[in-house]
Amino acid sequence: MSLKGWILYNNEYESLRNEAYETQRLVESAQELGMDVRAVKPEQIDIIVTMGGRKSILVEGEYHHLPDFLLPRMGSATTYYALAVIRHMERLGVRVFNSSQSVEMVKDKMYTQQMLALNNLPVPRTMLVKFPIDTDFVEKQLGFPVVVKTISGTQGVGVFLSENKDKFSDLMELMSAMRSTATILLQEFITDSHGRDLRVLVVGGRPVACMQRCSTDGNFKSNLSRGGEAKPYEMTPEIEWLATETARVLDLDIAGIDLLFDGEHFKICEANSSPGFKGMEHYVGVDIPREIYRFIQIRLGNFG
């Protein structure tokens, strides 16, 4: 019997990330494999908490047979409502890749860094901003330049580089004056990784592709969505281990792991629970949807 799945996505998030490509590829690839997969937005879904029974979730006001699996594709833009939908489907026995717990964990960049450091994985020194901020303390602990990040974000959105103490002070004064409720992280700047990094895609505990991303305009960010370029990169044992351990610690079935160059080694920048893969398919030539569905089929014991 063919598998039935739902992709949980968000139009606004896709517009920000240009992720319509990923959703379309996942739906089309499922059809080619004889699977019944549809894309569903959280706002199309209503959930009803009951003591039992699978008729507690509706799509556009109608009861539907629940899918065999759910693929959340909202990443850092996952709202409380979307998380509630994911949790509810988990409660009803639907297999979810990635789980609500892992999605929520990875959405919080500070928590992610704490979990990785707890497991003795190499990460940049990171601190949480509290106002008023002591600039001298930041200089002593992290130095300058320093990377300034919002607690959640994707594709380089909400990431800044303060080159020196004065520029950092100006940025912090602006944020303080705006009385922003945004939670801000500070992270040491890894000089060797200026304008370049690695993206490793891990599926089911197995690294399936690796590419190096490079900026083309001198910017310290290398995101392809910002006009960067990429090329395949050799998957060394160190890269494989860092990527798979990161996915394991964060309990991610499907993950995009970003690594920073640090001399002859690497540090883990962050993890993504809903990694884009348009660039990976273009530059590395790996069929990512088939890798994902092959893993799901094995995990669910269904081989078409």
N, C-alpha and C positions, 0 to 999 in steps of 0.2 A: 504494500500500500504506500502511495507516495506521501511524502511529508507535507504538512501544511504549516506555513509560518506567517508571522506579521513582522513588518519593519516599523518601529515607532520612530517617527521623524517629525520635524518642525519646519514649516515653510520659511519662517523668518530666519531660522538658523541656517537653512540651506542657502538662503540669499546671501547671508554674511560669509559663509564658507565656500560658496559655489559647489555645494555638496549634492546638487541634483544629479550629478554624474554618478556618484556612488549609489544612490537609491535606485536610479534607473538600471545601472549595471547589475545590482543585486536582484532586481525583479526579473530582468531579461535572462540572466544566467540561470535563475531558478526554473524558468520556463523551459530552457534548453535541457535541463537535467530532469524534467518531468515533475518538478515540485510546484506546489500551489502557494505562492508567496505574494502578499499584497502589502502596500504601504498604507499606514494608518497614522493620523495625527492624534495627539492626546485629547484635543478638544472634540474629536468625533466620538470619544468614548465616555460612557457613564458607568460608574461602579456603584454597586449596592452591597453593603456589608450585611450578610446573613449568617445563620448558624451552619449552613451546609448547602450543598448543591452547586452546580456549575453555572446556573442561570443567574449570575449576579454581575454580569458585565454585558453592556449593550454598546453596539456601534451604530451611530446615527439613529438611536431610539429603538433599534431592533436587536433581539437576541440572536447571537451567532454561535455556531459551534466553535469552541475555543481551538486555537492553533496548537500544534505540537511544540512550537518554539516561538520565542520572541527575540528580535534583534533591536535593542535600543540604539538609536543613531543620533542622539542629541548631545552627547558629551557634556562639556562644561555648561551648556545652555539648558540642561535638564532642570525643569521646574519642580516645585513641590508636588504639583498635581501629576506630572509625568512620573515622578518617583512613586507616588501613591498607586498609579496604574500598574507600574512594574511590580511593586510589592504584592498587589492584589492578584496579579496573574501568577506570581510565584506561589501564593497561598493556594491557588486553585490547581496547582500541579503542572503549570506550563513551564517548560525549561527555558530559562532566560540566559542569553549570552550577550553582554555581561550582566551579572547579578545587580540588584538594586544597591546592595551594600558596597560593591566594588565601584559602581558608577558614582555613588555619593562620596566615597573616599577619594577617588581620583579628581573629582570636581574641586576639592579643597587642596590647593597646591601646598599649603603649609602642612597639612596632615600627611600628604603624600611624602614630603621630605622627612617628616618625623618617623614614619613607618620604615622608610628606606634606611635612614641612619640607624634606627633601632636594630636593623638586621645587618649592620656593618657593611652597607653598600656605599660606594664613594659618591658623595653629593657635594655641590658647592655649599659653602657656609651660608646659612640663611637665617634671617631674623624677621620677626614681626614688628611692624611699626606701631609705636604708641606716641600720641601727641601729648604735650610738646616733645619733639624729638631732640635728642642730644646729638648734634652733628659730630662733635669731637669723639663721642663714644662710637658712632658709626665708623668714623675714620680709623679708630684704633682696632675695631673688631673686623671690619670688612675691607677697609681701604677704599680708594677711588682710582679709577671709575667704579661705580656700583650700579647694578641692575635693579630697577624698580619695577615691581609687578603687582597687578591686582591679584586677589586671591583665586579668581577663576578667569579664564580667558582662553582664546584659541587663535592659532595662525598669527601670532605676534601682536594681537590686539591687547592693549593694556600693558605693554612691556616697553620700558624706556631705559635709556642709558644716561646716567649723570656722570659726565666726564671728570668733574672736579667738585670740590667742596662748595664753591660758590653756586654753581648750577644746581647742585643737590639742595642747598638751602633755599634757593628760589622756588624750586619745585615743591618742596615740603611746605613752604609758606603759602603758596597758592592753594595747595590741597587743604591746608588748615583753614585758610580764609573762606574757602568754599563750604567748609563744614561738611565735607563729603562723608557719607556713611561707608564708602568703599574701604575694604580692608586691604592694607598694602604690605607687601613683602619686600625685603631687601636681600639681594643675593650677590655674593662675590663675583666679580667679572673674571672669567677665565680667558686670559689674553690669547692663548693659543687657538681659541675657538672663535676669534673675532670674524664674523661674516661667514662662518661655516659650522656645520654640525652633521651628525649622522641621524637618520631615521631608520629604525629597525622595526619591521612588522612581525609580530609574534601571534601565531594562531594555534590554540590548543597546546601551549607549552613548547612550540617549535618555531624558531625563527625562519620565516619563509623568504624574506627579502631584506636587503640593506642598500641604502643609497646615501651618498654624500650630497648635502644641499649647500649651495654657495650663493652669497649675495653678488649682484652684478653692479651695484652702485656704491660700494664702500660702506653700506650700512652694516651695523653689527648683527642685524637679524637676517637669517638666511631663508625665510619662508618662501616657498614657491608661489604662494598667493600674493606675495609682494614683488614678484618679478624675478625671483631667484632662479638659478639653474641647478640641475642635479646630474649625477652620473652614478652608475653602479659602484659599490664599494665591497671589497673582499670581506667576507664574514670570518673574522679571526676567532679563535677559541675565546679570547677575552670578550669580544663583542657579543658572541653567542651567549656566554655565561651571564654577562651583565643584563642583557635583554630578557633572557628567560627567567633569571632570578627576580628581576623587577616585576615582571608579569606574575610570577608565583607569589611574591610577597603581597602584591596588591590584589591577588585573586582575580586576575583578568584573563578571560578565555581568549579575547581578541584585543590586541593592544598595539599602539604605536609608541615606541620607546625612543626618546630623543637623547642622544649622547653628545657630550661636549669633548672636544680634543683637549687633552691636558698633558703636554709633553708627549711621551711615548704611550700614554695610557688614556683613560677616559673617565669622565664623571657623568652621572645621570642627571640630566637637566629636568625632565618631567616625563610623565606617561599620559597617554590619551586613551580613553575608553571607547571612543568612536573615531578612530583614525581615518583621515581621508586617504584615498589610495589612487587617485587619478595620476599623480606624478609618479608613483611607484610603478604602476602598470606601463606608463609611457617610457620611463627611463630604464627600468629594470626588466620589463617584459614578462612579469609574472601575472598569471590570471588569478587575481585576489579573490573574487567571489567564489570561484571553484575551490580554492583552498579553504575558504570559510565553510562552504557547504559540505566539503569532504569531511571536515572535522565534525560538523553537526551530525552528519549521517553516522559517523563512527560512534559519537557520543550517545546517540539515540538508538543505535543498533539497527539502523535502516539503511540499506544500500541500494535503494531504488528498485 
